[in-house]
Amino acid sequence: MATTARARPGLGITGSSGRAPAPLVRASTTPGKLRFLLAGLVVLCLLWGAVAALAAGQHASGAGAVVSTSEPLSLDGQRIYRSLSDADATAASAFLAGGLEPQAVRRRYLADIAQAATSLEAATTTAGHAAAQPDLATLSASLPVYTGEIETARADNRLGLPLGAAYLREASGLMRGTLLPAARGLYQQANVELAAQSSQATGLPFALVALLVAIAVGLVLFRAQRWLARRTHRVANAGLLLASVAGVVSVLWLVVALTVARVELGSARGHGSAPVEALAQADIAALQAHADESLTLIDNSGDDSFQADFAAVTKRLGPGPGTLLAAAASAASGSAGSAAATAAQSGAPAWYAAHRRLRALDDGGAHSQAVASATGSGPQDSGTRFRQLDSSLDRSIAADQAVFQSHAVSGRDATAGLEAGMIALALIMAAGCALGLRQRLAEYQ
């Protein structure tokens, strides 16, 4: 005898066997709509997690590279450049003393060479791009040649042999023609990489895409909860509410972290690395001019190529509109090194005046007095005035480097754990959506 089947709307029929066939999955039925909504929300939550994690990863990777790779390489490049320039100027100054040079000058030269060698080793380890390798190879090969020529010049000078001056000029030519251009190339390449990593860490495209996806997911979650409330006459769905809270937390975390990282890294650039770069250029030019001053006295010929180079370099150094010192003071304005940069700008004319007095003594036949001015410590000596200028630039560089390091580390730390957090919260969102909608589906079984 046939059994009469009972129909439940939207679910099919129960046959004589007592087992219910698979529920209908047509989108026009409520269970079908719920299944479609469940799948769509889970996919959207996972898409949000992927996009948010990608944005977080890109920014965190850039910020991390700024602190651990680009900034150390830039700092090493700047230290190599400055140490070599100072070594060249110090070696020439030591030569002026004749015989056994002052121990303080000798120690400074050795410290410069040691600093250059240490920074070169660190840069070789840090540099991960092929563009820096030729400059690193040049520096590694030429630095021992330079120090060898300086030691030969020093030995000849102690013996009173005029050949020492020739070796010193040859060493200075190697420094200016080979070592310093390679150091400059390394420094510039490091700054290019630093700018690229900073741009990656502060860029907006990935963040904007993530924000658009977040808005889309938020709208779908809102409409889904409103539809469920109308259909089931329940005010809230625990699972979807959990997904919404997790979504809000993830968006706020991402926005706050990327904003803080952008602000901190922007400050690191504006009040740290940018002033340091300008100040380093001015300092290196001043060191070159100081070496020219000493080499002119060593030649004892007055109007030679080194004096011409001194005039050209100091004209470029400034102060004055468009000069290196003016650019350095402008870049350092408002930064920690601003006062020292201003002091350097105002101290340069005093050095130039002392240099003119030195040249007048040398040209007037008072060579020993001119040498004493170049190497002395009197308040009006050229050597004193140069050291005051050099010290001001050093203090400004050190202050702004500290600012860069502080802000860069803060920018990196703002993104710590962000990528993993975005993934975890997206999974919580997906799980909440699945839990909330499966509860409603179960009511139709």
BELFEN-V265127 format. One record per residue. N is the residue number from 1. RES is the residue in one small letter. SS is DSSP state (a for helix, b for strand, c for the rest). PSI is psi in degrees with one decimal (NA if undefined). Layout:
# BELFEN-V265127
((N/RES/SS/PSI) (N/RES/SS/PSI))
This chain:
# BELFEN-V265127
((1/m/c/131.0) (2/a/c/143.7) (3/t/c/134.8) (4/t/c/127.9) (5/a/c/141.5) (6/r/c/136.3) (7/a/b/135.9) (8/r/b/129.3) (9/p/c/128.9) (10/g/c/-2.2) (11/l/c/-5.3) (12/g/b/-153.1) (13/i/b/162.1) (14/t/b/119.0) (15/g/c/-177.5) (16/s/c/-20.1) (17/s/c/-15.7) (18/g/c/-4.0) (19/r/c/137.0) (20/a/b/132.3) (21/p/c/166.6) (22/a/c/136.0) (23/p/c/151.5) (24/l/c/144.1) (25/v/c/17.7) (26/r/c/139.6) (27/a/c/-17.2) (28/s/c/-17.4) (29/t/c/158.8) (30/t/a/-45.8) (31/p/a/-37.5) (32/g/a/-40.6) (33/k/a/-38.8) (34/l/a/-41.9) (35/r/a/-40.9) (36/f/a/-42.4) (37/l/a/-40.7) (38/l/a/-50.1) (39/a/a/-42.1) (40/g/a/-42.6) (41/l/a/-41.5) (42/v/a/-44.9) (43/v/a/-43.1) (44/l/a/-40.1) (45/c/a/-41.6) (46/l/a/-36.0) (47/l/a/-43.4) (48/w/a/-44.1) (49/g/a/-41.0) (50/a/a/-45.0) (51/v/a/-43.7) (52/a/a/-41.0) (53/a/a/-37.9) (54/l/a/-45.5) (55/a/a/-44.7) (56/a/a/-42.3) (57/g/a/-41.8) (58/q/a/-46.5) (59/h/a/-42.1) (60/a/a/-38.6) (61/s/a/-43.7) (62/g/a/-44.8) (63/a/a/-39.3) (64/g/a/-39.8) (65/a/a/-34.3) (66/v/a/-45.6) (67/v/a/-41.8) (68/s/a/-20.3) (69/t/a/-62.1) (70/s/a/-47.8) (71/e/a/-44.1) (72/p/a/-38.8) (73/l/a/-41.2) (74/s/a/-42.4) (75/l/a/-41.7) (76/d/a/-41.7) (77/g/a/-42.0) (78/q/a/-40.0) (79/r/a/-40.7) (80/i/a/-48.3) (81/y/a/-49.8) (82/r/a/-41.0) (83/s/a/-41.3) (84/l/a/-40.8) (85/s/a/-43.7) (86/d/a/-37.1) (87/a/a/-41.6) (88/d/a/-44.1) (89/a/a/-39.9) (90/t/a/-40.2) (91/a/a/-41.9) (92/a/a/-39.9) (93/s/a/-40.4) (94/a/a/-35.2) (95/f/a/-31.8) (96/l/a/-29.0) (97/a/a/-26.7) (98/g/c/143.4) (99/g/c/-130.0) (100/l/c/114.0) (101/e/c/158.9) (102/p/c/141.6) (103/q/a/-36.2) (104/a/a/-39.8) (105/v/a/-41.0) (106/r/a/-43.5) (107/r/a/-38.1) (108/r/a/-42.9) (109/y/a/-48.3) (110/l/a/-38.0) (111/a/a/-38.2) (112/d/a/-45.7) (113/i/a/-41.0) (114/a/a/-41.0) (115/q/a/-42.7) (116/a/a/-42.9) (117/a/a/-41.9) (118/t/a/-44.6) (119/s/a/-34.7) (120/l/a/-42.4) (121/e/a/-42.6) (122/a/a/-41.4) (123/a/a/-37.4) (124/t/a/-36.1) (125/t/a/-38.4) (126/t/a/-40.1) (127/a/c/120.0) (128/g/c/7.2) (129/h/c/148.9) (130/a/a/-25.0) (131/a/a/-28.2) (132/a/a/-14.7) (133/q/a/-42.6) (134/p/a/-42.3) (135/d/a/-40.5) (136/l/a/-40.8) (137/a/a/-40.5) (138/t/a/-45.1) (139/l/a/-43.4) (140/s/a/-37.6) (141/a/a/-33.8) (142/s/a/-25.1) (143/l/a/-44.8) (144/p/a/-33.6) (145/v/a/-43.3) (146/y/a/-49.9) (147/t/a/-33.1) (148/g/a/-42.3) (149/e/a/-36.4) (150/i/a/-42.0) (151/e/a/-36.4) (152/t/a/-45.0) (153/a/a/-40.0) (154/r/a/-43.5) (155/a/a/-44.1) (156/d/a/-37.0) (157/n/a/-39.1) (158/r/a/-28.7) (159/l/c/-2.3) (160/g/c/21.3) (161/l/c/131.5) (162/p/c/-16.6) (163/l/a/-21.3) (164/g/a/-38.9) (165/a/a/-35.7) (166/a/a/-43.0) (167/y/a/-37.5) (168/l/a/-43.7) (169/r/a/-39.7) (170/e/a/-41.5) (171/a/a/-42.6) (172/s/a/-36.6) (173/g/a/-39.8) (174/l/a/-41.0) (175/m/a/-49.2) (176/r/a/-30.0) (177/g/a/-23.1) (178/t/a/-56.0) (179/l/a/-50.7) (180/l/a/-40.0) (181/p/a/-37.7) (182/a/a/-41.5) (183/a/a/-39.8) (184/r/a/-41.8) (185/g/a/-42.1) (186/l/a/-44.0) (187/y/a/-43.4) (188/q/a/-41.1) (189/q/a/-40.0) (190/a/a/-38.6) (191/n/a/-34.3) (192/v/a/-44.7) (193/e/a/-39.8) (194/l/a/-42.9) (195/a/a/-39.7) (196/a/a/-43.6) (197/q/a/-38.0) (198/s/a/-39.6) (199/s/a/-39.7) (200/q/a/-38.7) (201/a/a/-21.0) (202/t/a/1.6) (203/g/c/156.2) (204/l/c/-22.8) (205/p/a/-52.2) (206/f/a/-39.5) (207/a/a/-39.9) (208/l/a/-41.0) (209/v/a/-44.1) (210/a/a/-40.0) (211/l/a/-40.5) (212/l/a/-43.2) (213/v/a/-39.9) (214/a/a/-41.4) (215/i/a/-43.1) (216/a/a/-46.3) (217/v/a/-41.9) (218/g/a/-42.1) (219/l/a/-42.8) (220/v/a/-42.8) (221/l/a/-42.7) (222/f/a/-47.5) (223/r/a/-35.8) (224/a/a/-43.0) (225/q/a/-36.6) (226/r/a/-39.8) (227/w/a/-42.9) (228/l/a/-39.9) (229/a/a/-40.6) (230/r/a/-38.0) (231/r/a/-38.2) (232/t/a/-6.5) (233/h/c/33.1) (234/r/c/137.9) (235/v/c/-41.7) (236/a/c/151.0) (237/n/c/119.4) (238/a/a/-42.6) (239/g/a/-46.3) (240/l/a/-32.5) (241/l/a/-41.3) (242/l/a/-44.0) (243/a/a/-38.8) (244/s/a/-43.9) (245/v/a/-44.7) (246/a/a/-37.4) (247/g/a/-43.9) (248/v/a/-43.3) (249/v/a/-44.9) (250/s/a/-39.8) (251/v/a/-46.4) (252/l/a/-43.1) (253/w/a/-47.2) (254/l/a/-46.5) (255/v/a/-46.2) (256/v/a/-45.8) (257/a/a/-45.6) (258/l/a/-32.9) (259/t/a/-45.9) (260/v/a/-44.1) (261/a/a/-41.4) (262/r/a/-44.6) (263/v/a/-45.9) (264/e/a/-43.8) (265/l/a/-30.8) (266/g/a/-40.3) (267/s/a/-37.5) (268/a/a/-38.8) (269/r/a/-50.9) (270/g/a/-35.6) (271/h/a/8.7) (272/g/a/-81.5) (273/s/a/-35.5) (274/a/a/-49.1) (275/p/a/-38.9) (276/v/a/-42.6) (277/e/a/-44.8) (278/a/a/-41.7) (279/l/a/-39.2) (280/a/a/-38.9) (281/q/a/-41.4) (282/a/a/-41.5) (283/d/a/-42.7) (284/i/a/-39.1) (285/a/a/-40.8) (286/a/a/-40.2) (287/l/a/-39.0) (288/q/a/-42.4) (289/a/a/-38.0) (290/h/a/-40.4) (291/a/a/-40.2) (292/d/a/-41.1) (293/e/a/-45.3) (294/s/a/-41.7) (295/l/a/-32.0) (296/t/a/-41.7) (297/l/a/-35.4) (298/i/a/-41.7) (299/d/a/-30.8) (300/n/c/38.0) (301/s/c/-0.6) (302/g/c/-93.7) (303/d/c/79.7) (304/d/c/-174.1) (305/s/a/-30.8) (306/f/a/-38.7) (307/q/a/-37.3) (308/a/a/-39.1) (309/d/a/-38.9) (310/f/a/-47.0) (311/a/a/-41.1) (312/a/a/-42.6) (313/v/a/-43.8) (314/t/a/-29.3) (315/k/a/-40.3) (316/r/a/-32.3) (317/l/a/-41.7) (318/g/c/-164.0) (319/p/c/171.5) (320/g/c/163.4) (321/p/c/133.7) (322/g/c/6.4) (323/t/c/169.5) (324/l/a/-41.6) (325/l/a/-37.9) (326/a/a/-42.4) (327/a/a/-39.2) (328/a/a/-45.0) (329/a/a/-38.2) (330/s/a/-43.7) (331/a/a/-34.3) (332/a/c/-3.0) (333/s/c/126.0) (334/g/c/-3.8) (335/s/c/177.2) (336/a/c/-28.1) (337/g/c/14.2) (338/s/a/-46.3) (339/a/a/-43.2) (340/a/a/-36.3) (341/a/a/-39.1) (342/t/a/-38.8) (343/a/a/-38.2) (344/a/a/-40.8) (345/q/a/-40.1) (346/s/a/-18.1) (347/g/a/-18.6) (348/a/a/-45.2) (349/p/a/-33.4) (350/a/a/-37.7) (351/w/a/-43.0) (352/y/a/-38.3) (353/a/a/-41.5) (354/a/a/-37.4) (355/h/a/-39.5) (356/r/a/-39.0) (357/r/a/-38.8) (358/l/a/-44.7) (359/r/a/-36.5) (360/a/a/-39.8) (361/l/a/-45.6) (362/d/a/-44.5) (363/d/a/-23.9) (364/g/c/6.5) (365/g/c/-1.1) (366/a/c/64.2) (367/h/a/-41.8) (368/s/a/-35.9) (369/q/a/-34.9) (370/a/a/-42.1) (371/v/a/-40.9) (372/a/a/-35.4) (373/s/a/-38.2) (374/a/a/-31.9) (375/t/a/-6.4) (376/g/c/178.0) (377/s/c/14.3) (378/g/c/155.7) (379/p/c/-25.7) (380/q/c/2.7) (381/d/c/147.3) (382/s/a/-39.8) (383/g/a/-40.9) (384/t/a/-45.9) (385/r/a/-38.7) (386/f/a/-43.8) (387/r/a/-33.5) (388/q/a/-43.5) (389/l/a/-47.4) (390/d/a/-41.1) (391/s/a/-39.3) (392/s/a/-43.9) (393/l/a/-40.2) (394/d/a/-44.3) (395/r/a/-40.4) (396/s/a/-42.6) (397/i/a/-46.5) (398/a/a/-41.8) (399/a/a/-43.8) (400/d/a/-30.5) (401/q/a/-38.6) (402/a/a/-39.1) (403/v/a/-45.0) (404/f/a/-48.8) (405/q/a/-43.6) (406/s/a/-49.5) (407/h/a/-37.9) (408/a/a/-41.4) (409/v/a/-40.5) (410/s/a/-40.5) (411/g/a/-40.4) (412/r/a/-44.3) (413/d/a/-26.4) (414/a/a/-25.4) (415/t/c/7.9) (416/a/c/128.0) (417/g/c/2.8) (418/l/a/-43.8) (419/e/a/-48.6) (420/a/a/-37.2) (421/g/a/-40.4) (422/m/a/-40.2) (423/i/a/-46.1) (424/a/a/-44.2) (425/l/a/-34.8) (426/a/a/-38.0) (427/l/a/-38.1) (428/i/a/-41.4) (429/m/a/-47.6) (430/a/a/-42.4) (431/a/a/-39.3) (432/g/a/-43.6) (433/c/a/-45.1) (434/a/a/-44.7) (435/l/a/-47.5) (436/g/a/-41.5) (437/l/a/-30.7) (438/r/a/-34.1) (439/q/a/-41.8) (440/r/a/-38.6) (441/l/a/-36.5) (442/a/a/-25.5) (443/e/c/-15.4) (444/y/c/3.9) (445/q/c/NA))
